[in-house]
Amino acid sequence: MFGSSKFGTRAYEHTGVETGVMAADPHKLIQMLFEGARVSIAKALVALERGDIARKGESIGRAVNIIVEGLNASLSWDANPEMADRLASLYDYMVRRLTEGNLNNDAGPLREADRLLGELESAWSQIAPNRRAALGAAADLQATA
């Protein structure tokens, strides 16, 4: 009557992601993009190992879309043009490596892109506590002024 449980699971996962996105602050949204890209690369690596070329391509395509339409599109060119330019170049490099890995069925470039995303994700995660502490301190100063 309601279709397969596989469909239900996918619908639930999709709803869960949408709910997470709607409830997330901008910092958390970037974290979710890093996580999504890395999960897609991990799925591509598993598919490559299994010889599932179609799924590998889909997963790499998803990672590329997250990098281009999510991470790169969210760069703040006004706030720090030099940093935005460096990150845009790095994202472009990752997309090229993912494409190379896809075309050559080579896990090396996929692992390299994942490592780079992991380093950025780690750095981004470390920003959050400092940012929140600074915002809290500023609010405290403002309240006492």
Residue pairs with C-beta under 8 A, 6 or more apart in sequence:
2 8
20 32
21 29
21 32
24 32
27 124
27 127
27 128
27 131
29 74
30 71
30 74
30 124
31 121
31 124
31 125
31 128
33 66
33 70
33 71
33 74
34 71
34 117
34 120
34 121
34 124
35 121
36 62
36 66
36 70
37 63
37 66
37 67
37 70
37 71
37 117
38 63
38 114
38 117
38 118
38 121
40 59
40 60
40 62
40 63
40 66
41 59
41 60
41 63
41 98
41 110
41 113
41 114
41 117
42 114
43 55
43 59
44 55
44 56
44 59
44 60
44 63
44 101
44 102
44 110
45 107
45 110
45 111
45 114
47 53
47 55
47 56
47 59
48 56
48 105
48 107
48 110
49 107
53 105
56 102
56 105
57 102
60 98
60 99
60 101
60 102
60 110
63 98
63 113
64 95
64 98
64 99
67 91
67 94
67 95
67 98
67 117
68 91
68 95
71 87
71 91
72 87
72 88
72 91
72 92
75 84
75 87
75 88
76 84
77 84
87 120
90 116
90 120
93 116
94 113
94 116
94 117
97 109
97 110
97 112
97 113
98 109
98 110
98 113
100 106
100 109
101 107
101 108
101 109
101 110
101 113
